[in-house]
Amino acid sequence: MPRPLLNVLPVVFPPWLTHALRAQRGPVPWNAVLRGVLAAGPLLVVAVLVGREPLGVMAALGAMFAGINDRPGSRRTAVPRIGVPGLAGAAGIAVGTYAGEGLGAAPLTLTLTALGLLAGAVSAVGPVASGAGTQLLVAAAIGAGMPLPEPGWQRALFFLAGTGWLIVLRLALPTPGALANDFRFDGERAGVAGVYDAIAELLAAVGGEQAGGRRAALTAALDHAQDALAGPRLRRYASSAAERRLRAQYAAALPLAEAATALAWAGEALPARTAQGPRRLAVAVRTGEPCGPLPAPARTVPGLRALDDALLHAAETFDRGGPRPRRTSGSHPLGLGAERTAHKGLHLRPLRAGVLLRAVTGTGGREYGLRVALCYGAAVAVAQALHHVHWYWLPATAVFLVKPDLGPLVSRVLNRAAGTVLGALVFAGFAAVLPRPEGLVALVAVSGALIPVATRHFAAQTAVVTVLVLALVMVGGEPEASWSRIGETLLACAIVLVVGHLPAPGQRGGNVRARLASATDAAHAYLTHVLSGVDGVADGGADRGGADRGGADDRATRWALRREAYRTLAEARAAIDRSAAELPTLARHTAGTDEVAATLERLVDTTTACAVHLDDTGRLTPRHTERLAALLDELVDRREYAGLAAAVPAGLRSA
């Protein structure tokens, strides 16, 4: 679709319709395409050769779901992103199989409804938990509704084997063009380089209309790099020289990002050469070559002085190849703070049982669980009432449609219906001419290769998955079922639309409110830390206080708090944008929350500017203090207007 038309759509059509037409952009992930070719197809070939087609179908399904979860990032982060949902899917296959064999229609419906309540509530924890919940419910429906001769434990084992096979491919296959460096860390390298590119883009946009969007892009780049480097590991600290170098380069980018954000807050346009330094650092990360001399910005204002210091530290880090081996008494706090960040950890939020339990049982988790359970249970009941032998398609479709974190409801319904119709028609054409089973196996391999590209739009992904699943069903010995799949999909769309818009007890928009509450708490912690020890802020300026003000521990903690504030804000923004694209009957429950998020973003930007100014002069100017006071008052008013409980933490208002 031409870009001018995309710019006109939001004006002509309502948000719930324009969201359905929106697609992601970017280069083709050829490495993921290669993994898609080598995933489900070869597993199915082996199964056909040994005469165990049903188990091959299970393994291919596991590989297909793993391919859907195979997103860009580091190899370490890919393991939980693919493996945890794979384990949940295997458990769902086992539970669904044994429940389907041992329970009648009514007890089975109640059991799967309870499973939907649990999986929906767990989905509120985060993206990996959401993927696990989705795969658990879809696999449970397949296990209960797909008649196969093998016992449940064998089905689950081969489903998990398909997931494990894609994980092996993800870990073993190098990214094309990455062999010049240590290919094991190509995802981390791309993430860190993306941070420096985003810093350069923000510096180039300072003083212009695009500065706000570039700051948001910098947050996304930092989140991506942080996740890539902080993935699961066998040892607490990095044991590879290449990994230590990348962690040091990421830590060196944090003061650069802080200075760039402060300059964007000031709003004065910068010379073009200001962005050249971060761009050269990005190239050095990708190539592994020295960064060379970096252009020094004019040290005329605190933000530029902070940028110059950060560039000098980054150049030293790149030349050393990693953090300094030991601290010296004359070392600059900036370098020591980056060293502590690189060594001690990149994440502020540890995974604690209490935090996870509060997410599951909180307002967001309860709302997730209730909606998913109602839609999933209703789909299971209707599917069994129709006395269809292969009734799993109806509840499996309902799961993909109802999950609130996967996108606006109407947008997903429209795309699911269109994608299923297209996929069924395409498969019907291929099934009429392809030889069996070799032609169907080839179709599975081609569909697996298309999944990484099709994930950019839900309708395209649905079409590809529909072709793949229908081919798998036929390889397993079942008749062609394109037309019945269309009818079941449309019925699932109707169920989800009705149930999804039913009135519910309590206040709707619980997920949005929970995200905003987390963002407010993170902004509170960040602002409190920056202003700790500063007296007389309301009087227009103050000297610094505190023993470690501006020291290594202060810098490392401040950067961690700043990252947490921007990350939670990005998560809240994503939830608000999804809610705003719902039909008006649902979108009205979160009206005004976008303005609260915008105020919080301005508050965190101002806090960053205060931190940089305090590092340079030890005092806040009247502009900083007046801006802080105005934003705090505005935040109180906007939260009350949006109907949010607990307007602002007491400490934040008095900071």
NUKEKOL-267896 format. One record per residue (C-alpha): x, y, z; residue number from 1. Coordinates in Angstrom, 1 decimal, m for minus. Layout:
// NUKEKOL-267896
       xx       yy       zz     i
        X        Y        Z   NUM
...
//
This chain:
// NUKEKOL-267896
       xx       yy       zz     i
      0.0      0.0      0.0     1
      1.5      3.4     m1.0     2
      2.6      5.5      2.0     3
      0.4      8.6      1.0     4
     m2.7      6.4      1.3     5
     m1.6      5.1      4.7     6
     m1.3      8.7      5.9     7
     m4.9      9.4      4.7     8
     m6.5      6.3      6.3     9
     m6.6      7.5      9.9    10
     m8.5     10.6      8.8    11
    m11.0      8.8      6.6    12
    m11.6      5.6      8.6    13
    m12.0      4.9     12.3    14
     m9.0      3.5     14.3    15
    m10.5      0.0     14.6    16
    m10.5     m0.3     10.8    17
     m7.1      1.4     10.1    18
     m5.4     m0.9     12.6    19
     m6.6     m3.9     10.6    20
     m4.9     m2.5      7.5    21
     m1.6     m1.7      9.2    22
      1.4     m3.9      8.6    23
      5.0     m3.9      9.9    24
      7.9     m3.0      7.7    25
     11.5     m4.1      7.5    26
     14.0     m6.3      5.6    27
     13.2    m10.0      5.0    28
     14.7    m12.1      7.8    29
     16.4    m14.6      5.6    30
     17.9    m16.6      8.5    31
     14.4    m17.1      9.9    32
     13.2    m18.1      6.4    33
     15.9    m20.7      6.2    34
     15.0    m22.1      9.6    35
     11.3    m22.3      8.4    36
     12.3    m24.4      5.5    37
     14.3    m26.8      7.7    38
     11.8    m27.0     10.5    39
      8.4    m28.7      9.9    40
      9.1    m30.0      6.4    41
     12.1    m32.3      7.2    42
     10.3    m33.6     10.3    43
      7.3    m34.6      8.2    44
      9.6    m36.2      5.5    45
     11.1    m38.5      8.2    46
      7.7    m39.4      9.6    47
      6.4    m40.3      6.1    48
      9.4    m42.4      5.4    49
      9.0    m44.4      8.6    50
      5.2    m44.7      8.3    51
      4.4    m42.6     11.5    52
      2.6    m39.7      9.9    53
      0.4    m38.8     12.9    54
      3.5    m38.3     15.1    55
      5.1    m36.4     12.3    56
      2.1    m34.1     12.3    57
      2.5    m33.5     16.0    58
      6.3    m32.7     15.6    59
      5.5    m30.4     12.7    60
      2.9    m28.6     14.7    61
      5.4    m28.0     17.5    62
      7.9    m26.6     14.9    63
      5.2    m24.4     13.4    64
      4.3    m22.8     16.7    65
      8.0    m22.4     17.5    66
      8.4    m20.6     14.1    67
      5.6    m18.2     15.0    68
      7.5    m17.3     18.2    69
     10.9    m17.2     16.4    70
     11.4    m13.4     16.4    71
     14.6    m11.3     15.9    72
     16.9    m11.1     18.9    73
     19.7    m13.0     20.5    74
     20.0    m16.7     20.6    75
     19.7    m16.8     24.4    76
     16.5    m14.9     24.4    77
     15.1    m17.1     21.7    78
     15.4    m20.2     24.0    79
     12.8    m19.0     26.5    80
     10.7    m17.2     23.9    81
     10.4    m20.5     21.9    82
     10.9    m23.1     24.6    83
      8.5    m21.9     27.4    84
      5.5    m21.8     25.0    85
      6.7    m25.2     23.6    86
      6.6    m26.7     27.1    87
      3.2    m25.3     27.7    88
      2.0    m26.6     24.3    89
      3.3    m30.1     25.1    90
      1.4    m29.9     28.4    91
     m1.7    m28.8     26.6    92
     m1.5    m31.7     24.2    93
     m1.2    m34.2     27.1    94
     m4.0    m32.6     29.1    95
     m6.3    m32.2     26.1    96
     m5.8    m35.8     24.9    97
     m6.4    m37.5     28.3    98
     m9.4    m35.1     29.1    99
    m10.9    m35.7     25.7   100
    m10.6    m39.5     26.1   101
    m11.9    m39.7     29.7   102
    m14.5    m37.0     30.0   103
    m17.9    m36.3     28.6   104
    m18.9    m33.2     26.7   105
    m20.0    m31.2     29.7   106
    m17.0    m32.0     32.0   107
    m14.6    m31.5     29.2   108
    m16.0    m28.1     28.5   109
    m15.7    m27.1     32.2   110
    m12.2    m28.4     32.3   111
    m11.0    m26.5     29.3   112
    m12.8    m23.4     30.5   113
    m10.9    m23.5     33.8   114
     m7.7    m24.0     31.8   115
     m8.6    m20.9     29.8   116
     m9.1    m18.9     33.0   117
     m5.7    m19.9     34.2   118
     m3.9    m19.4     30.9   119
     m5.6    m16.0     30.3   120
     m4.5    m14.7     33.8   121
     m1.0    m15.9     33.3   122
     m0.8    m14.1     30.0   123
     m0.8    m10.8     31.9   124
      2.8    m11.5     33.1   125
      4.4    m10.6     29.8   126
      5.0    m11.7     26.2   127
      6.6    m15.1     26.9   128
      3.8    m16.0     29.4   129
      1.2    m14.8     26.9   130
      2.7    m17.0     24.2   131
      2.8    m19.9     26.6   132
     m0.9    m19.4     27.5   133
     m1.9    m19.2     23.9   134
      0.0    m22.4     23.0   135
     m1.4    m24.2     26.0   136
     m5.0    m23.6     25.0   137
     m4.6    m24.2     21.3   138
     m2.7    m27.4     22.0   139
     m5.3    m28.6     24.5   140
     m8.0    m28.1     21.9   141
     m6.0    m30.0     19.3   142
     m5.3    m32.8     21.8   143
     m8.9    m33.2     22.7   144
    m10.4    m32.7     19.3   145
     m7.9    m34.4     16.9   146
     m8.4    m38.2     16.9   147
     m5.0    m39.9     16.7   148
     m4.1    m43.5     17.6   149
     m1.1    m42.5     19.7   150
     m1.4    m42.0     23.4   151
     m1.2    m38.5     24.9   152
      2.4    m38.8     26.2   153
      3.7    m39.7     22.8   154
      1.9    m36.8     21.2   155
      3.3    m34.4     23.8   156
      6.8    m35.8     23.4   157
      6.8    m35.3     19.6   158
      5.2    m31.9     19.9   159
      8.1    m30.9     22.2   160
     10.6    m32.5     19.9   161
      9.4    m30.3     17.0   162
      9.9    m27.2     19.3   163
     13.4    m28.5     20.3   164
     14.3    m29.0     16.7   165
     13.7    m25.3     15.8   166
     15.6    m24.2     18.9   167
     18.6    m26.3     17.7   168
     18.4    m24.6     14.3   169
     18.1    m21.2     16.0   170
     21.3    m21.9     18.1   171
     23.3    m23.6     15.4   172
     22.7    m21.8     12.2   173
     24.7    m18.5     11.7   174
     23.1    m15.4     10.4   175
     24.0    m14.7      6.7   176
     26.9    m12.2      6.7   177
     27.7    m12.7     10.4   178
     30.6    m15.1     10.0   179
     33.2    m12.3     10.1   180
     32.6    m12.0     13.8   181
     31.5    m14.4     16.5   182
     28.2    m15.5     15.0   183
     26.9    m16.6     18.4   184
     26.4    m13.0     19.4   185
     25.0    m11.6     16.1   186
     21.7    m10.8     17.7   187
     23.4     m8.9     20.6   188
     25.6     m7.1     18.2   189
     22.7     m6.0     16.0   190
     20.8     m4.8     19.1   191
     23.7     m2.7     20.5   192
     24.4     m1.2     17.1   193
     20.8     m0.3     16.8   194
     21.1      1.7     20.0   195
     23.9      3.8     18.7   196
     21.9      4.3     15.4   197
     18.9      5.4     17.4   198
     21.0      7.9     19.4   199
     22.3      9.4     16.2   200
     18.8      9.7     14.8   201
     17.5     11.4     17.9   202
     20.4     13.9     17.9   203
     19.7     14.6     14.2   204
     16.0     15.3     15.0   205
     16.6     17.6     18.0   206
     14.6     20.8     17.6   207
     12.3     19.3     14.9   208
      8.9     17.7     14.9   209
     10.3     14.1     14.7   210
     12.2     14.4     18.0   211
      9.4     12.8     20.0   212
      9.2      9.8     17.7   213
     12.9      9.3     17.6   214
     13.1      9.3     21.4   215
     10.5      6.6     21.5   216
     12.5      4.7     18.9   217
     15.6      5.0     21.1   218
     13.6      3.5     24.0   219
     12.6      0.6     21.8   220
     16.2      0.0     20.7   221
     17.5      0.1     24.3   222
     14.7     m2.4     25.3   223
     15.7     m4.7     22.5   224
     19.4     m4.6     23.2   225
     18.8     m4.9     27.0   226
     16.7     m8.1     26.5   227
     19.3     m9.5     24.0   228
     22.2     m9.1     26.4   229
     20.3    m10.0     29.6   230
     19.0    m13.4     28.3   231
     19.3    m16.6     30.3   232
     22.8    m17.8     31.0   233
     24.5    m20.7     32.7   234
     26.9    m18.4     34.5   235
     26.1    m15.2     36.3   236
     28.7    m13.1     34.5   237
     29.7    m13.1     30.9   238
     32.4    m15.7     30.2   239
     33.2    m14.8     26.6   240
     35.4    m11.8     25.6   241
     33.0    m11.0     22.8   242
     30.1    m10.9     25.1   243
     32.0     m8.8     27.7   244
     32.8     m6.3     24.9   245
     29.2     m6.1     23.8   246
     28.0     m5.5     27.4   247
     30.6     m2.8     27.8   248
     29.5     m1.2     24.5   249
     25.9     m1.3     25.6   250
     26.7      0.3     29.0   251
     28.7      3.0     27.2   252
     25.6      3.9     25.2   253
     23.5      4.7     28.3   254
     25.1      8.0     29.1   255
     25.0      8.9     25.4   256
     21.2      8.2     25.4   257
     20.8     10.2     28.6   258
     22.6     13.2     27.1   259
     20.7     12.9     23.8   260
     17.4     12.8     25.7   261
     18.3     15.9     27.7   262
     19.3     17.8     24.4   263
     15.9     16.8     22.9   264
     14.2     18.1     26.0   265
     16.0     21.5     25.6   266
     14.7     21.6     22.0   267
     17.6     23.6     20.4   268
     18.7     22.2     17.0   269
     22.2     20.8     16.8   270
     24.8     20.8     14.1   271
     24.8     17.8     11.8   272
     28.2     16.7     13.0   273
     26.8     16.0     16.4   274
     25.2     12.8     15.2   275
     28.4     11.5     13.4   276
     30.0     10.1     16.6   277
     27.2      7.7     17.5   278
     26.9      6.6     13.8   279
     30.6      5.7     13.7   280
     30.2      3.8     17.0   281
     27.3      1.8     15.4   282
     29.5      0.9     12.5   283
     32.3     m0.2     14.8   284
     29.9     m2.5     16.8   285
     28.7     m4.2     13.6   286
     32.2     m4.7     12.0   287
     34.3     m5.1     15.1   288
     36.7     m2.5     13.7   289
     38.1      0.5     15.7   290
     35.7      3.4     15.8   291
     38.5      5.9     14.9   292
     38.4      9.6     15.9   293
     35.0     10.9     16.9   294
     33.8     14.5     16.2   295
     33.6     16.4     19.5   296
     30.5     18.6     20.0   297
     30.9     22.1     21.1   298
     30.8     22.1     25.0   299
     28.5     25.1     25.2   300
     25.6     23.8     27.3   301
     25.3     21.0     30.0   302
     23.7     18.6     27.5   303
     26.6     19.0     25.0   304
     29.2     18.7     27.7   305
     27.5     15.5     28.9   306
     27.4     14.2     25.3   307
     31.1     15.0     24.8   308
     32.1     13.2     28.0   309
     30.0     10.2     27.0   310
     31.6     10.0     23.5   311
     35.0     10.2     25.1   312
     34.1      7.3     27.5   313
     32.6      5.3     24.6   314
     35.8      5.8     22.5   315
     37.9      4.5     25.4   316
     35.6      1.5     25.9   317
     35.8      0.6     22.2   318
     39.6      1.0     22.1   319
     40.0     m1.2     25.2   320
     37.7     m3.8     23.9   321
     35.7     m4.0     27.1   322
     35.4     m2.7     30.7   323
     38.6     m1.8     32.5   324
     40.0     m4.7     34.4   325
     40.1     m2.9     37.7   326
     39.0      0.4     39.2   327
     41.4      3.2     39.9   328
     41.0      6.1     42.3   329
     41.3      8.6     39.5   330
     38.7      7.1     37.3   331
     35.7      9.2     36.2   332
     32.4      8.3     37.8   333
     30.9      8.0     34.3   334
     33.3      5.2     33.4   335
     32.9      3.5     36.7   336
     29.1      3.7     36.5   337
     29.2      2.1     33.0   338
     31.6     m0.6     34.3   339
     29.2     m1.5     37.2   340
     26.3     m1.6     34.8   341
     28.2     m4.0     32.5   342
     29.3     m6.3     35.3   343
     26.5     m6.3     37.8   344
     23.5     m6.6     35.5   345
     21.3     m4.9     32.9   346
     17.9     m5.4     34.4   347
     16.4     m3.8     37.4   348
     13.3     m5.9     37.7   349
     14.1     m9.5     39.0   350
     11.6    m12.3     38.5   351
     10.1    m12.8     41.9   352
      7.2    m15.1     42.8   353
      5.4    m12.2     44.5   354
      5.6     m9.9     41.5   355
      4.4    m12.7     39.2   356
      1.5    m13.6     41.5   357
      0.4     m9.9     41.7   358
      0.4     m9.7     37.9   359
     m1.7    m12.9     37.6   360
     m4.2    m12.0     40.3   361
     m4.3     m8.2     39.6   362
     m6.9     m6.4     37.6   363
     m5.2     m7.1     34.3   364
     m4.9    m10.8     35.0   365
     m8.4    m11.1     36.1   366
     m9.8     m9.4     33.0   367
     m7.5    m11.4     30.7   368
     m8.6    m14.7     32.4   369
    m12.3    m14.0     32.4   370
    m12.5    m13.0     28.7   371
    m10.3    m15.9     27.5   372
    m12.2    m18.4     29.6   373
    m15.6    m17.3     28.4   374
    m14.7    m17.3     24.8   375
    m12.7    m20.5     24.9   376
    m15.3    m22.3     26.9   377
    m18.1    m21.1     24.7   378
    m16.2    m22.2     21.6   379
    m15.6    m25.7     23.1   380
    m19.3    m26.1     24.0   381
    m20.5    m25.0     20.5   382
    m18.0    m27.1     18.7   383
    m19.0    m30.2     20.6   384
    m22.7    m29.4     20.2   385
    m22.2    m29.5     16.4   386
    m21.0    m33.1     16.7   387
    m18.1    m32.4     14.5   388
    m15.4    m35.0     14.6   389
    m12.5    m32.5     14.2   390
    m13.9    m29.8     16.4   391
    m10.6    m28.4     17.6   392
    m10.4    m25.6     15.0   393
    m13.2    m23.6     16.5   394
    m11.8    m23.2     20.1   395
     m8.2    m22.8     18.7   396
     m9.4    m20.0     16.5   397
    m11.2    m18.4     19.4   398
     m7.9    m18.4     21.4   399
     m6.0    m16.4     18.8   400
     m8.9    m13.9     18.5   401
     m9.7    m13.2     22.1   402
     m6.2    m12.7     23.7   403
     m6.3     m9.0     24.5   404
     m2.5     m8.5     24.3   405
     m2.4     m9.8     20.7   406
     m4.2     m6.7     19.3   407
     m7.6     m5.0     19.1   408
    m10.5     m7.5     18.9   409
    m12.2     m6.3     15.8   410
     m8.9     m5.9     13.9   411
     m8.0     m9.5     14.7   412
    m11.5    m10.8     13.8   413
    m11.4     m9.1     10.4   414
     m7.9    m10.3      9.6   415
     m8.5    m13.8     10.9   416
    m11.6    m14.2      8.7   417
     m9.9    m12.7      5.6   418
     m6.8    m14.8      6.2   419
     m8.6    m18.0      6.7   420
    m10.7    m17.6      3.6   421
     m7.6    m16.8      1.5   422
     m5.6    m19.6      3.0   423
     m8.4    m22.2      2.5   424
     m8.9    m21.1     m1.1   425
     m5.2    m21.3     m1.8   426
     m4.9    m24.7     m0.3   427
     m8.0    m26.0     m2.1   428
     m6.3    m25.1     m5.4   429
     m3.0    m26.8     m4.4   430
     m4.7    m29.9     m3.1   431
     m6.4    m30.4     m6.4   432
     m3.1    m30.6     m8.3   433
     m0.3    m31.6     m5.9   434
      0.7    m35.3     m5.6   435
      0.3    m36.9     m2.2   436
      2.0    m37.0      0.1   437
      5.2    m35.5     m1.4   438
      3.4    m32.4     m2.8   439
      1.8    m31.7      0.6   440
      5.1    m32.1      2.4   441
      6.7    m29.5      0.0   442
      3.7    m27.2      0.7   443
      4.4    m27.5      4.5   444
      8.1    m26.6      3.9   445
      7.2    m23.6      1.8   446
      4.6    m22.4      4.3   447
      7.1    m22.7      7.1   448
      9.5    m20.5      5.2   449
      6.8    m17.9      4.7   450
      5.8    m17.7      8.4   451
      8.6    m15.3      9.4   452
      7.6    m12.9      6.6   453
      3.9    m13.3      7.2   454
      4.1    m12.4     10.9   455
      4.2     m8.7      9.8   456
      0.4     m8.8      9.3   457
     m2.1    m11.0     11.1   458
     m4.2    m11.8      8.0   459
     m1.1    m12.9      6.1   460
      0.1    m15.0      9.0   461
     m3.4    m16.6      9.3   462
     m3.4    m17.4      5.6   463
      0.0    m19.1      5.7   464
     m0.8    m21.1      8.9   465
     m4.1    m22.2      7.5   466
     m2.4    m23.6      4.4   467
      0.2    m25.3      6.6   468
     m2.3    m26.9      9.0   469
     m4.6    m28.1      6.3   470
     m1.7    m29.7      4.6   471
     m0.6    m31.4      7.8   472
     m4.1    m32.7      8.4   473
     m4.2    m34.3      5.0   474
     m0.7    m35.8      5.4   475
     m2.1    m37.3      8.7   476
     m4.7    m39.2      6.7   477
     m7.7    m36.9      7.0   478
     m9.8    m35.6      4.1   479
     m9.5    m32.1      2.7   480
    m11.4    m29.7      5.0   481
    m11.0    m26.2      3.5   482
    m14.6    m25.2      3.4   483
    m15.5    m26.5      6.9   484
    m12.5    m24.5      8.3   485
    m14.0    m21.3      6.8   486
    m17.3    m21.9      8.4   487
    m15.8    m22.7     11.8   488
    m13.6    m19.6     11.6   489
    m16.5    m17.3     10.9   490
    m18.4    m19.0     13.8   491
    m15.5    m18.4     16.1   492
    m15.3    m14.8     15.0   493
    m19.0    m14.3     15.9   494
    m18.6    m16.0     19.3   495
    m15.6    m13.8     20.2   496
    m17.3    m10.6     19.0   497
    m20.3    m11.3     21.2   498
    m18.5    m12.6     24.3   499
    m15.8    m10.0     24.0   500
    m18.3     m7.1     24.2   501
    m20.4     m8.5     27.0   502
    m20.6     m6.3     30.1   503
    m18.4     m7.6     32.9   504
    m18.2     m6.9     36.7   505
    m15.7     m4.3     37.7   506
    m13.9     m1.6     35.7   507
    m12.8     m2.5     32.2   508
     m9.4     m1.6     30.9   509
     m7.6     m3.3     33.8   510
     m4.5     m4.1     31.8   511
     m4.1     m0.5     30.7   512
     m4.5      0.7     34.3   513
     m2.1     m1.8     35.6   514
      0.5     m0.8     33.1   515
      0.0      2.9     33.9   516
      0.3      2.2     37.6   517
      3.7      0.5     37.0   518
      4.8      3.4     34.8   519
      3.9      5.9     37.5   520
      5.7      3.9     40.2   521
      8.8      3.7     37.9   522
      8.7      7.5     37.2   523
      8.3      8.1     41.0   524
     11.4      6.0     41.7   525
     13.5      7.7     39.0   526
     12.5     11.2     40.0   527
     13.0     10.6     43.7   528
     16.5      9.2     43.0   529
     17.5     12.1     40.8   530
     16.3     14.7     43.3   531
     17.5     12.9     46.4   532
     19.7     15.2     48.5   533
     18.7     18.3     46.5   534
     17.2     20.9     48.9   535
     15.1     23.9     48.0   536
     13.9     22.6     44.7   537
     10.7     24.6     44.9   538
     12.7     27.8     45.4   539
     14.3     27.6     42.0   540
     17.7     26.0     42.6   541
     19.8     24.0     45.0   542
     23.2     22.6     45.5   543
     23.8     18.9     45.4   544
     23.7     16.7     48.5   545
     24.5     13.1     49.3   546
     27.8     11.4     49.6   547
     27.6      9.5     46.3   548
     25.8     12.1     44.3   549
     27.1     11.7     40.8   550
     29.4      8.8     41.8   551
     29.6      5.4     40.2   552
     26.8      3.8     42.2   553
     24.6      6.9     41.7   554
     25.1      6.7     37.9   555
     24.6      3.0     37.6   556
     21.4      3.1     39.7   557
     20.1      6.2     37.9   558
     20.6      4.6     34.5   559
     18.8      1.4     35.7   560
     15.9      3.5     37.1   561
     15.7      5.5     33.9   562
     15.6      2.3     31.8   563
     12.8      1.0     33.9   564
     10.8      4.2     33.7   565
     11.0      4.3     29.9   566
     10.4      0.6     29.5   567
      7.2      0.6     31.6   568
      6.1      3.7     29.7   569
      6.6      1.9     26.4   570
      4.6     m1.1     27.7   571
      1.8      1.2     28.9   572
      1.8      3.0     25.5   573
      1.4     m0.2     23.6   574
     m1.5     m1.3     25.8   575
     m3.2      2.1     25.4   576
     m2.7      2.0     21.6   577
     m4.3     m1.4     21.4   578
     m7.3     m0.3     23.5   579
     m7.8      2.9     21.5   580
     m8.1      0.8     18.3   581
    m11.1     m1.2     19.8   582
    m14.7     m0.5     18.9   583
    m16.0      2.6     20.8   584
    m17.9      0.4     23.3   585
    m14.6     m0.9     24.5   586
    m12.3      2.0     23.8   587
    m14.3      4.4     26.0   588
    m13.2      2.5     29.1   589
     m9.6      3.7     28.7   590
    m10.4      7.3     27.4   591
     m7.9      9.8     28.7   592
     m5.2      7.3     29.5   593
     m3.1      8.3     26.5   594
     m2.9     11.8     27.9   595
     m1.7     10.4     31.2   596
      1.0      8.4     29.4   597
      2.1     11.5     27.5   598
      2.4     13.5     30.7   599
      4.4     10.7     32.3   600
      6.7     10.7     29.3   601
      7.3     14.5     29.6   602
      7.9     14.0     33.3   603
     10.6     11.3     32.7   604
     12.2     13.4     29.9   605
     12.3     16.4     32.3   606
     13.8     14.2     35.0   607
     16.5     13.1     32.6   608
     17.3     16.7     31.8   609
     17.5     17.5     35.5   610
     19.9     14.7     36.1   611
     22.2     15.9     33.3   612
     22.1     19.5     34.5   613
     22.8     18.4     38.1   614
     25.8     16.5     37.0   615
     27.2     19.6     35.2   616
     26.3     22.4     37.6   617
     25.1     20.9     40.8   618
     22.0     23.1     40.7   619
     18.6     23.1     39.0   620
     17.4     26.1     37.1   621
     14.0     27.7     37.6   622
     13.0     26.3     34.2   623
     13.6     22.7     35.5   624
     11.8     23.2     38.8   625
      8.8     25.0     37.3   626
      8.5     22.4     34.6   627
      8.6     19.6     37.2   628
      5.9     21.3     39.3   629
      3.7     21.9     36.3   630
      4.0     18.3     35.1   631
      3.2     16.9     38.6   632
      0.1     19.0     38.8   633
     m0.9     18.1     35.3   634
     m0.4     14.4     36.1   635
     m2.8     14.6     39.0   636
     m5.5     16.3     37.0   637
     m5.2     13.9     34.0   638
     m5.3     10.8     36.2   639
     m8.4     12.0     38.0   640
    m10.0     12.8     34.6   641
     m9.2      9.3     33.3   642
    m10.7      7.7     36.4   643
     m7.5      6.2     37.6   644
     m7.3      5.3     41.3   645
     m4.5      6.7     43.4   646
     m3.8      9.8     41.5   647
     m0.1     10.1     42.2   648
      2.1      8.5     44.8   649
      2.6     10.9     47.7   650
      6.4     10.9     47.3   651
      6.1     11.8     43.6   652
      3.9     14.9     44.3   653
      6.2     16.1     47.1   654
      9.5     15.3     45.4   655
//
